[in-house]
Amino acid sequence: MTLSKMLLSATALCAALAFGTAQAAEGESIIKDRRIGYVTTDLHWTMYQTADGKAECPRGLSPNGPREIYKALFPNLGPVESTQLAREALKMYPRDMGGNKFEYIEVAGNIAEGLNLDGKVGPKDFTSPLGEKGIDNAFYRVTGCNSQFRGPEGQLQLFANKQIPDFGYNRILLEITDVDDLANDPDVTVTVSRGRDPLLLDATGEKVAPGGTQRVDATYGAKVIQKFKGRIKDGVLTTEAHDGTWPWQIFGGVPRSLLVRDMRFSMKLTPRGADGLIAGYFDNESLYRWLTSWSTHHLSYGQLEAGEFYWEILKNADGHPGKDGQMTAISSAITLNMAQVYIEHPQKAVASIAAPTKADTAQGARH
């Protein structure tokens, strides 16, 4: 090796060491009083997609949306009461349909993103793109071949993210306390809450920048506050599973909360942000009410017929059996991206929050 190459190599090594030291110093400086906070910047249903979609959807995407089904049901039209209003009633009370009436295309592949929620490898489980067996994401089987959920053009992905900077209802915070190291810490506490302040944007005005400040909404957001025990290993935060809720507004003026059984987080942490998954078994009824906060007009964009979708959820539900033996929840995951923020708490102490109930979820918009 020539002297010049040796000097270049030494310079590169010094730069790398300096960069690593700077990162470590930044990580240490971000943790204040053994606390670090993050705020939601992007979220969508976890979706595995190939370039042409043929691996997961060899039969193509769902062909039957509200318009197509309406035309099939009422080819000769008729009075509004017995056509349009009758069809909208079935959207609100899908059990009256008595099951699927039209073709619904499910995912055919065996690859999916998500987590192994039950610690088992079952016959209906997926394999992750990295080869992990036992991935529980039955909701992906329902949604993977529907254009509403697929990115980047899917309307649910587009509008769900669009609400984050515009609506405070979705300004959800994660605060990690009792944390000494963002790389490895065997015992931390994670608190979910809602922020009160506008998001700090970068110079483009389009992306959220790290370093902002958020005050916790302990009044109107009291029922959002939840605590999870967790640990950090190799920079990944994982939390213990227990029932929780996740507020998520996808349409202006209609806030909703998803009830999640055995809810847990798996997040890669850095001093600037956190990226990962919220996973668990999503309650069938709260999931359906969340979706149908959208008008039939909007659901038509992605060929998503509400009633047919409801029965697909029931057919694929795989968690928490009810008294009649029907599973009441379906495994799934939400992909979550967050930016680092400094979290400020109100002066008055907030009482501990009881575990959420279905009644709480039904009142989601009035928290």
C-alpha positions as MATLAB code, in Angstrom:
seq = 'MTLSKMLLSATALCAALAFGTAQAAEGESIIKDRRIGYVTTDLHWTMYQTADGKAECPRGLSPNGPREIYKALFPNLGPVESTQLAREALKMYPRDMGGNKFEYIEVAGNIAEGLNLDGKVGPKDFTSPLGEKGIDNAFYRVTGCNSQFRGPEGQLQLFANKQIPDFGYNRILLEITDVDDLANDPDVTVTVSRGRDPLLLDATGEKVAPGGTQRVDATYGAKVIQKFKGRIKDGVLTTEAHDGTWPWQIFGGVPRSLLVRDMRFSMKLTPRGADGLIAGYFDNESLYRWLTSWSTHHLSYGQLEAGEFYWEILKNADGHPGKDGQMTAISSAITLNMAQVYIEHPQKAVASIAAPTKADTAQGARH';
ca = [
       0.000    0.000    0.000;
       1.362    3.427   -0.941;
       1.844    6.152    1.636;
      -0.994    8.210    0.154;
      -3.406    5.275    0.388;
      -2.317    4.625    3.957;
      -3.008    8.254    4.824;
      -6.435    8.109    3.165;
      -7.307    4.916    5.033;
      -6.214    6.420    8.336;
      -8.244    9.553    7.631;
     -11.360    7.490    6.813;
     -10.911    5.441    9.997;
     -10.585    8.575   12.119;
     -13.699   10.044   10.470;
     -15.676    6.861   11.146;
     -14.558    6.792   14.777;
     -15.433   10.464   15.162;
     -18.847    9.881   13.618;
     -19.506    6.947   15.970;
     -18.408    9.015   18.950;
     -20.648   11.884   17.840;
     -23.598    9.509   17.527;
     -22.967    8.128   20.998;
     -22.662   11.626   22.416;
     -25.876   12.646   20.673;
     -27.680    9.615   22.077;
     -26.478   10.423   25.565;
     -27.450   14.085   25.250;
     -30.938   13.269   23.963;
     -31.743   11.193   27.075;
     -32.797   13.697   29.753;
     -33.462   12.502   33.304;
     -33.459    8.937   31.941;
     -36.294    9.878   29.555;
     -36.634   10.118   25.780;
     -39.756   10.876   23.759;
     -41.029   10.344   20.226;
     -44.034   11.644   18.244;
     -45.889    9.933   15.383;
     -44.959   11.125   11.885;
     -46.250    8.309    9.632;
     -48.328    5.177   10.069;
     -50.137    2.664    7.893;
     -51.246   -0.948    7.995;
     -48.239   -3.216    7.619;
     -48.217   -4.374    4.014;
     -45.898   -6.733    2.142;
     -45.872   -5.969   -1.593;
     -43.931   -7.212   -4.592;
     -43.295   -4.955   -7.584;
     -46.074   -6.415   -9.751;
     -48.205   -7.912   -6.961;
     -48.362  -11.328   -8.605;
     -46.618  -13.230   -5.806;
     -49.179  -12.248   -3.188;
     -52.144  -11.609   -5.526;
     -51.871  -13.951   -8.553;
     -55.570  -13.398   -9.333;
     -55.192   -9.642   -9.298;
     -56.763   -7.106   -6.965;
     -60.300   -7.058   -5.598;
     -62.745   -6.370   -8.490;
     -65.907   -5.654   -6.471;
     -66.356   -2.302   -4.777;
     -69.478   -0.419   -3.610;
     -70.369    0.790   -7.102;
     -70.089   -2.635   -8.736;
     -72.046   -4.345   -5.966;
     -74.736   -1.653   -5.952;
     -75.202   -2.110   -9.695;
     -75.457   -5.885   -9.291;
     -78.004   -5.621   -6.472;
     -80.162   -2.944   -8.073;
     -79.822   -3.217  -11.867;
     -83.155   -1.478  -12.396;
     -82.737    1.011   -9.565;
     -85.941    1.959   -7.740;
     -87.010    4.154   -4.799;
     -84.193    5.601   -2.692;
     -85.557    3.917    0.432;
     -85.277    0.413   -1.023;
     -81.990    0.949   -2.871;
     -79.510    3.572   -1.645;
     -80.739    3.691    1.956;
     -81.062   -0.070    2.138;
     -77.489   -0.472    0.923;
     -76.140    2.072    3.424;
     -78.012    0.258    6.201;
     -76.112   -2.911    5.338;
     -72.889   -0.947    5.714;
     -73.870    0.030    9.259;
     -75.358   -3.389   10.134;
     -73.329   -5.866    8.064;
     -74.502   -8.909   10.015;
     -77.821   -8.554    8.200;
     -76.022   -9.680    5.041;
     -75.551  -13.134    6.559;
     -72.121  -13.680    4.985;
     -70.150  -12.896    1.846;
     -72.289  -12.546   -1.286;
     -69.651  -11.546   -3.830;
     -66.142  -12.612   -4.780;
     -63.460  -11.323   -2.424;
     -59.806  -11.921   -3.298;
     -57.512  -12.843   -0.410;
     -53.713  -12.919   -0.313;
     -52.379  -16.199   -1.718;
     -48.687  -15.889   -0.788;
     -47.069  -16.947    2.482;
     -44.813  -13.894    3.023;
     -45.905  -11.093    5.348;
     -44.519   -8.465    7.685;
     -45.497   -8.543   11.344;
     -44.704  -10.292   14.618;
     -45.120  -13.772   16.043;
     -47.820  -12.902   18.565;
     -48.471  -16.320   20.112;
     -44.934  -17.717   20.087;
     -46.015  -20.579   17.826;
     -45.715  -21.584   14.177;
     -49.175  -22.463   12.893;
     -50.438  -23.721    9.521;
     -51.936  -20.323    8.633;
     -48.973  -18.265    9.822;
     -46.765  -16.296    7.455;
     -43.003  -16.128    7.054;
     -41.327  -12.720    7.217;
     -39.251  -11.446    4.249;
     -36.177  -12.170    6.421;
     -37.227  -15.788    6.986;
     -38.796  -15.650   10.457;
     -41.548  -18.254   10.850;
     -44.832  -17.893   12.685;
     -45.773  -14.329   11.679;
     -49.354  -13.593   12.797;
     -50.992  -11.110   10.426;
     -54.357  -12.495    9.345;
     -55.574   -8.973    8.568;
     -53.016   -8.835    5.758;
     -54.736  -11.847    4.183;
     -57.905   -9.715    4.054;
     -56.313   -6.448    2.907;
     -53.256   -7.399    0.833;
     -55.150   -7.639   -2.473;
     -57.221   -4.514   -1.990;
     -55.864   -1.345   -3.562;
     -57.136    0.801   -0.663;
     -54.435   -0.623    1.596;
     -51.555   -0.955   -0.854;
     -48.955    1.768   -1.249;
     -48.132    4.271   -2.402;
     -51.415    4.976   -4.217;
     -53.754    3.333   -1.689;
     -56.234    5.845   -0.331;
     -56.076    4.492    3.207;
     -52.303    4.923    3.246;
     -52.534    8.385    1.725;
     -55.318    9.785    3.909;
     -54.259    8.040    7.130;
     -50.895    9.784    6.945;
     -52.391   13.057    5.774;
     -54.343   13.395    9.014;
     -51.230   13.273   11.234;
     -49.997   16.868   10.855;
     -53.521   18.258   10.441;
     -55.428   16.647   13.324;
     -54.296   16.674   16.944;
     -56.254   13.491   17.639;
     -53.468   11.503   15.920;
     -50.564   13.308   17.644;
     -49.538   10.264   19.669;
     -46.419   10.235   21.841;
     -44.226    7.439   23.129;
     -42.113    8.299   26.146;
     -39.501    5.818   27.361;
     -38.519    6.269   31.004;
     -35.996    4.560   33.303;
     -33.765    4.348   30.248;
     -29.981    4.462   30.581;
     -28.916    3.333   27.121;
     -30.676    3.377   23.734;
     -28.727    0.283   22.693;
     -29.349   -2.074   25.612;
     -31.489   -1.661   28.713;
     -33.295   -4.641   30.304;
     -36.033   -2.686   32.079;
     -37.790    0.417   30.757;
     -41.309    1.848   30.930;
     -43.153    3.067   27.825;
     -46.011    5.551   28.187;
     -48.457    6.329   25.378;
     -50.101    9.762   25.448;
     -51.310   12.499   23.115;
     -49.462   15.726   22.352;
     -50.974   19.214   22.359;
     -48.583   21.123   20.108;
     -48.064   21.491   16.339;
     -45.363   19.307   14.841;
     -41.942   20.820   14.157;
     -41.366   20.639   10.385;
     -38.069   20.662    8.532;
     -37.021   23.234    5.920;
     -39.185   21.590    3.241;
     -42.299   22.087    5.339;
     -43.325   18.506    4.554;
     -41.400   16.269    6.965;
     -41.318   16.300   10.754;
     -37.950   17.269   12.178;
     -36.583   15.816   15.441;
     -36.018   18.067   18.428;
     -39.483   19.588   18.851;
     -41.432   19.876   22.086;
     -44.807   18.350   22.928;
     -46.961   18.999   25.987;
     -48.988   15.992   27.127;
     -52.758   16.360   26.767;
     -53.797   15.047   30.178;
     -57.355   16.406   29.965;
     -59.070   15.483   26.698;
     -56.441   12.834   26.024;
     -56.626   11.188   29.453;
     -57.962    7.867   28.132;
     -55.144    7.679   25.611;
     -52.569    7.400   28.409;
     -51.312    3.818   28.765;
     -48.176    2.230   30.195;
     -46.184   -0.775   28.978;
     -43.137   -2.479   30.477;
     -40.361   -3.231   28.025;
     -36.689   -3.675   27.291;
     -34.162   -2.491   24.735;
     -31.850   -5.006   23.094;
     -29.474   -4.161   20.245;
     -31.297   -0.870   19.777;
     -34.761   -2.450   19.452;
     -37.479   -1.680   21.995;
     -39.957   -4.475   22.676;
     -42.804   -4.223   25.173;
     -44.843   -6.744   27.083;
     -48.287   -7.429   25.679;
     -51.512   -6.220   27.234;
     -54.790   -4.795   25.989;
     -54.592   -1.218   24.746;
     -56.058    1.316   22.356;
     -54.571    3.237   19.459;
     -56.304    6.509   18.436;
     -56.326    6.891   14.675;
     -58.421    9.359   12.725;
     -58.610    8.704    8.986;
     -61.312   11.133    8.040;
     -61.898   14.706    9.163;
     -64.357   15.029   12.006;
     -64.661   11.296   12.801;
     -62.074   10.338   15.454;
     -61.878    6.629   16.260;
     -59.813    4.358   18.484;
     -58.774    0.811   17.703;
     -59.074   -1.705   20.538;
     -56.028   -3.985   20.432;
     -55.802   -7.211   22.443;
     -52.282   -8.244   23.522;
     -50.959   -4.972   22.114;
     -47.170   -4.574   21.984;
     -44.498   -2.395   20.338;
     -41.358   -3.398   18.436;
     -39.396   -0.247   17.593;
     -35.849    0.434   16.371;
     -34.607    3.416   18.382;
     -32.154    6.145   17.423;
     -31.485    9.586   18.911;
     -33.486   11.104   16.034;
     -36.415    8.741   15.660;
     -38.097    5.386   16.194;
     -39.412    3.040   13.511;
     -41.240   -0.246   13.866;
     -44.564   -1.917   14.562;
     -47.611   -1.828   16.798;
     -48.917   -5.391   16.773;
     -51.630   -7.424   18.429;
     -55.108   -8.807   17.902;
     -57.390   -6.010   16.701;
     -60.985   -6.200   17.921;
     -63.252   -7.037   14.976;
     -65.985   -4.543   15.780;
     -63.748   -1.552   16.555;
     -61.734   -2.306   13.420;
     -64.860   -2.306   11.266;
     -66.178    0.921   12.828;
     -62.781    2.501   12.247;
     -62.972    1.639    8.542;
     -66.572    2.704    8.062;
     -65.905    6.165    9.445;
     -65.095    6.648    5.760;
     -67.982    7.357    3.428;
     -69.014    4.818    0.792;
     -67.764    7.351   -1.758;
     -64.214    7.145   -0.371;
     -64.323    3.373    0.006;
     -65.194    3.169   -3.689;
     -61.792    4.584   -4.632;
     -60.176    1.284   -3.719;
     -62.931   -1.220   -4.505;
     -63.606   -1.800   -0.809;
     -67.152   -2.952   -0.063;
     -67.771   -2.558    3.668;
     -70.165   -5.463    4.241;
     -68.034   -7.972    2.349;
     -64.973   -6.696    4.220;
     -66.732   -7.283    7.557;
     -67.398  -10.937    6.828;
     -63.825  -11.417    5.621;
     -62.603  -10.134    8.988;
     -64.856  -12.594   10.841;
     -63.751  -15.459    8.599;
     -60.053  -14.793    9.197;
     -60.201  -13.668   12.846;
     -57.715  -15.716   14.858;
     -57.671  -14.427   18.437;
     -59.742  -14.175   21.623;
     -62.735  -16.482   21.137;
     -66.113  -15.261   22.361;
     -68.775  -17.240   24.200;
     -70.109  -18.586   20.898;
     -66.647  -19.761   19.814;
     -66.293  -17.018   17.174;
     -62.924  -15.288   17.314;
     -63.438  -11.650   18.324;
     -60.111  -10.242   17.103;
     -57.766  -10.534   14.130;
     -53.971  -10.460   14.194;
     -52.318   -7.533   12.472;
     -49.666   -4.824   12.707;
     -49.365   -1.108   12.049;
     -46.113    0.280   10.669;
     -45.180    3.288   12.790;
     -42.566    6.014   12.221;
     -41.755    8.609   14.867;
     -39.463   11.613   15.404;
     -37.677   12.460   18.646;
     -39.331   15.137   20.782;
     -38.956   16.595   24.246;
     -42.085   15.807   26.246;
     -43.443   18.177   28.886;
     -45.930   17.019   31.515;
     -48.656   19.060   33.202;
     -47.948   20.205   36.729;
     -50.891   18.294   38.151;
     -50.295   14.557   38.487;
     -52.382   12.322   36.222;
     -54.190    9.396   37.849;
     -53.305    5.942   36.587;
     -55.491    4.803   33.703;
     -57.412    1.544   33.824;
     -57.166   -0.945   30.975;
     -59.443    0.100   28.078;
     -62.740   -1.632   27.461;
     -64.915   -2.048   24.400;
     -67.171    0.661   25.813;
     -64.184    3.033   25.908;
     -63.436    2.241   22.284;
     -67.030    2.864   21.246;
     -66.720    6.320   22.801;
     -63.395    6.971   21.018;
     -64.442   10.245   19.447;
     -65.481   11.669   22.796;
     -62.294   11.017   24.819;
];
